Structures are given as structure tokens and as C-alpha cells.
Amino acid sequence: MPPGDSPVAGRSIQRRFRLGKPIYVELAETLQQQIASGEYPVGSTLPPEMSLCEIHGVSRFTARAALAALQRQGLVTRRPRIGSVVVASSPQGSYSVQTNSASDVLRFSSAADLHLVSTEDVVADALLARELGCETGESWIKVSTFRDSPDTKVAASWTDFYLRPEHRSVIPMIGNKRGSVWQFLDELQQHPIDRIEQTVEACKIPRNVADILGVPPKSPALRTVYRLYREGESSRFYVAISLYPEGRFKLSQTLRRDR
């Protein structure tokens, strides 16, 4: 049991972990409900970490993680010597985009700041090969990232990029240079993106992604697979698999009937 948690809270933690929900997420959801109900109105200050520990019977680490989750959702801002100030009554990480062409999709992908989380060399098994549209056994570099909402700087989406091994040199640019992966590859190869295949489906957020996006694990999300092709080539240039939590993103498209 973490230091500072009471025995009663410890039993509660064990119960909640069996349900697949960390205690800091429970605390963040409780505080979010209190903010939404007006118990902590916009402009007010949440109790400091030590007070939250006493009120809810949790450790300081748990309280700090819960406050960080609220900050990622755009509900509070942390101010030195003041504390966590409520700035919104509902999550503010949403943004929308109107896309009618491949160019629109590419412009959208470069509009938000991209942050590198991890990189990994992978070999496509049967399941991944179906996702990427490649042959089983092909080598790829998996680059995991998240994007901030352009207006609020709240973590708004998660993207796993699958790059070919020969494009490894673009990885240091991600998170350190303004722009998107397609722009970095375009600078490297001088071959513009000509076509994008897009697949959209509903899904649930996995635990490792939920922690970074500040949402409960297994919460609803939109999952989009983008397969990008260069001009004059039939093989995939790279693939991006993105997760958009509920309420964080809206995609609008205009479709016209063929004549």
C-alpha cells in the first residue's frame, strides 16, 4: 500500500484495480464530477495535494496524478503558490477539422504539436500486416506519439506511426521540430503524398494510452487507420493509427454524388 493511504483506502484501491481502474483515475473522476456539479466552480481552487490525501485517504503520489489528469483535460491549471485553479466545468480538449481531400487531412495533421513517447523496431505478424496492408514478416519502426489540442494544449489524440527502416533519420525531428511526420518525410524524400486510405472504427482506449490522454482505461474512442502513398508508387509509404477519445475530436466531411 502506498505511503499515506489508509487501510480502508487500501482495500478500496485493491477493489478498483480488480475492476481495471487505477485509484488516481477514480479520484480524478470524483473531482471532475464535483467541478461539473458546481461544488468547485470556475475560478475556484481545488484543495491542495495534502488536503486531498486526507479527504480521500490516498497517497500524495495518487493526488498529484489525479490533478495532472484534470490538467490534461483542460479542467484546471496549476499555478505556483496558488494551486489548482478550475478553468472549465467540462473537458476542453476537443477540436474539429473539415476534410474533403488528402490535402485537408495532411494540413490537419500538421496543425497540432506532436510529442514523441517511444520508438520500437517491430516485425509485422499476421494481425499487424492486415492493419498496415503489408506482407507478414516486413520490418517497421513503430513511433508512438500524442498530439495537443491547438487551442488548449490538452492531450487530444494518440498516434502510432509505422515507418519503414530507411526513414529512421526522421525520428529525431518528431517533437523537436515544428511539423508533422509527412512533412519530415517529404523533406527527406522529395516525393509528395498522393493518396490516403482511411479506415474508421469505434474502440476502447488501452491502459497505457489512457494514462497519457487523461481518460479512464477502456473508455470509448474513435480509431482511424491512415495508409499513405507517395506519388507514382503502389506500396505504403507509411501508416498512422490514431486514437481520439470521446469528446476530444470531430471530423467533418462533405461527400458529393458521382455524376
C-alpha positions in Angstrom: 0.0 0.0 0.0 1.5 3.4 -0.9 2.6 5.6 2.0 -0.1 7.8 3.3 -3.1 5.6 2.2 -5.3 4.4 5.0 -6.1 0.7 5.4 -9.7 1.4 4.3 -8.4 3.2 1.2 -6.0 0.4 0.6 -8.9 -2.1 0.4 -10.7 0.3 -2.0 -7.6 0.5 -4.1 -7.4 -3.3 -4.4 -11.1 -3.5 -5.4 -10.7 -0.8 -8.0 -7.6 -2.4 -9.5 -9.5 -5.6 -9.9 -12.0 -3.6 -11.9 -9.2 -2.3 -14.0 -9.3 1.3 -12.9 -6.4 2.9 -11.0 -7.2 4.9 -7.9 -5.9 8.1 -9.3 -8.4 7.8 -12.2 -11.2 7.3 -9.5 -10.1 10.4 -7.7 -9.9 12.4 -11.0 -13.4 11.3 -11.9 -14.7 12.3 -8.5 -13.1 15.7 -8.7 -14.4 16.1 -12.3 -17.9 15.4 -11.0 -17.5 17.9 -8.2 -16.4 20.5 -10.8 -19.3 19.7 -13.1 -21.8 20.0 -10.3 -20.5 23.4 -9.2 -19.0 22.3 -5.9 -15.8 23.7 -7.3 -16.9 26.4 -9.7 -14.8 28.0 -12.4 -12.3 30.4 -10.8 -12.2 28.5 -7.5 -9.2 26.5 -6.3 -9.2 22.7 -5.6 -7.9 21.5 -2.2 -4.1 21.2 -2.2 -2.5 17.8 -2.5 -2.1 17.1 1.2 -5.8 18.0 1.8 -6.9 15.7 -1.0 -4.8 12.9 0.7 -6.7 13.5 4.0 -10.1 13.9 2.4 -9.9 10.8 0.2 -7.5 8.6 2.0 -4.9 8.4 -0.8 -1.2 9.0 -1.1 0.3 12.2 -2.3 1.5 10.5 -5.5 -2.1 9.5 -6.2 -3.4 13.0 -5.6 -0.7 14.5 -7.8 -1.5 12.1 -10.6 -5.3 12.9 -10.4 -4.6 16.6 -10.6 -2.3 16.1 -13.6 -5.1 14.2 -15.3 -7.5 17.1 -14.7 -4.9 19.5 -16.1 -4.6 17.3 -19.3 -8.4 17.5 -19.7 -8.2 21.3 -19.5 -10.3 21.5 -16.3 -7.6 23.0 -14.1 -4.4 25.0 -14.4 -1.6 24.6 -11.9 -0.3 28.0 -10.6 2.8 28.4 -8.4 1.9 29.4 -4.8 -1.8 29.3 -5.7 -2.6 25.7 -6.5 -5.0 24.0 -9.0 -7.4 26.6 -10.3 -10.6 25.5 -12.0 -10.7 27.0 -15.5 -13.6 24.9 -17.1 -16.6 22.9 -16.0 -16.2 20.2 -18.6 -13.2 18.7 -20.6 -11.8 21.3 -23.0 -9.6 19.1 -25.2 -11.9 18.9 -28.2 -11.1 20.2 -31.7 -12.6 19.6 -35.1 -11.5 19.5 -38.7 -13.2 19.7 -42.1 -11.6 17.3 -44.6 -12.7 16.8 -48.2 -9.3 15.7 -49.7 -6.0 14.2 -48.9 -4.5 17.7 -48.7 -7.0 18.6 -45.9 -6.0 15.5 -43.9 -2.4 16.4 -44.2 -3.0 20.0 -43.2 -4.9 18.8 -40.1 -2.0 16.5 -39.1 0.4 19.4 -39.1 -1.9 21.8 -37.1 -1.2 20.4 -33.7 2.0 19.8 -31.7 3.3 16.3 -31.9 5.1 14.8 -28.9 7.3 11.7 -29.1 6.6 9.0 -26.5 8.6 5.9 -27.6 10.1 4.1 -30.6 10.3 0.4 -31.3 11.5 -1.9 -34.1 8.7 -4.4 -35.0 8.2 -7.2 -37.4 4.6 -7.4 -38.8 2.8 -10.5 -37.7 -0.5 -11.6 -39.4 -2.6 -9.1 -37.4 -0.3 -6.1 -37.9 0.2 -7.0 -41.6 -3.6 -6.7 -42.1 -3.6 -3.3 -40.4 -0.7 -1.9 -42.4 -1.6 -3.6 -45.6 1.8 -5.2 -45.9 3.3 -8.7 -46.0 3.8 -10.8 -42.9 7.4 -10.5 -41.7 8.1 -7.0 -43.0 10.2 -4.7 -40.7 8.8 -1.4 -39.5 9.7 1.3 -36.9 6.8 1.9 -34.6 6.8 5.5 -33.3 4.3 6.3 -30.6 3.2 9.9 -30.1 0.4 12.1 -28.8 -0.9 15.5 -30.0 -2.0 18.6 -28.1 -5.2 20.4 -28.9 -4.1 23.5 -30.8 -6.1 25.9 -28.5 -5.9 24.3 -25.1 -2.7 22.3 -25.2 -4.6 19.3 -23.7 -3.6 15.9 -24.9 -6.2 15.2 -27.6 -5.1 12.2 -29.6 -2.7 9.3 -29.7 -0.9 8.1 -32.9 1.3 5.2 -33.6 3.3 5.8 -36.8 4.7 2.8 -38.7 7.7 4.0 -40.7 10.0 2.0 -43.0 13.5 1.3 -41.7 15.1 3.6 -44.3 13.2 6.5 -42.8 14.8 6.2 -39.3 16.5 9.6 -39.7 13.2 11.5 -39.3 12.6 10.2 -35.8 14.8 12.9 -34.1 12.7 15.6 -35.7 9.5 14.4 -34.0 8.8 16.5 -31.0 11.9 18.7 -31.6 10.9 20.4 -34.9 7.6 22.0 -35.8 5.7 20.0 -38.3 4.3 16.5 -38.9 5.7 13.2 -39.9 4.6 13.5 -43.6 6.4 16.9 -43.8 9.6 15.4 -42.4 9.4 12.5 -44.9 8.6 14.9 -47.7 11.7 16.9 -46.9 13.8 13.7 -46.8 12.4 12.1 -50.0 11.0 14.9 -52.0 8.1 12.7 -53.0 4.7 14.3 -52.2 1.8 12.2 -50.6 -0.6 11.4 -53.5 -3.2 9.2 -51.9 -4.6 8.3 -48.4 -6.7 5.3 -47.5 -8.7 5.9 -44.3 -10.5 3.3 -42.1 -12.5 4.4 -39.1 -14.0 2.3 -36.3 -15.1 2.5 -32.7 -12.7 1.1 -30.0 -11.8 1.3 -26.3 -8.7 3.2 -25.1 -5.9 0.8 -23.8 -4.5 1.5 -20.4 -1.1 2.8 -21.4 -2.7 5.4 -23.8 -5.4 6.3 -21.3 -2.8 7.4 -18.7 -1.3 9.9 -21.1 -4.6 11.2 -22.5 -6.0 11.6 -19.0 -9.1 9.4 -19.6 -10.2 6.1 -17.9 -8.9 2.9 -19.5 -11.4 1.2 -21.8 -13.3 4.5 -22.3 -14.8 4.9 -25.8 -12.8 6.3 -28.7 -12.5 6.7 -32.4 -9.8 4.6 -34.1 -8.5 5.7 -37.5 -6.0 3.9 -39.7 -4.4 6.1 -42.4 -2.3 4.4 -45.1 -0.3 7.0 -47.1 1.1 6.5 -50.6 3.6 8.6 -52.5 3.0 9.8 -56.0 3.6 7.1 -58.6 4.1 4.3 -56.0 1.7 1.4 -55.1 3.3 0.3 -51.8 2.6 2.0 -48.5 4.9 5.0 -47.7 3.9 4.8 -44.1 0.9 4.1 -41.9 -0.6 6.1 -39.0 -3.0 4.6 -36.5 -4.7 7.3 -34.3 -7.0 7.1 -31.3 -9.3 10.0 -30.5 -11.0 9.9 -27.0 -14.8 10.6 -26.8 -15.4 14.3 -26.9 -11.9 15.3 -27.9 -12.2 15.3 -31.7 -14.7 15.8 -34.5 -14.2 15.0 -38.2 -16.5 16.6 -40.8 -16.6 15.6 -44.5 -18.6 16.7 -47.5 -19.4 14.0 -49.9 -20.8 14.6 -53.4 -22.6 12.1 -55.6 -20.8 11.0 -58.8 -22.5 12.2 -62.0 
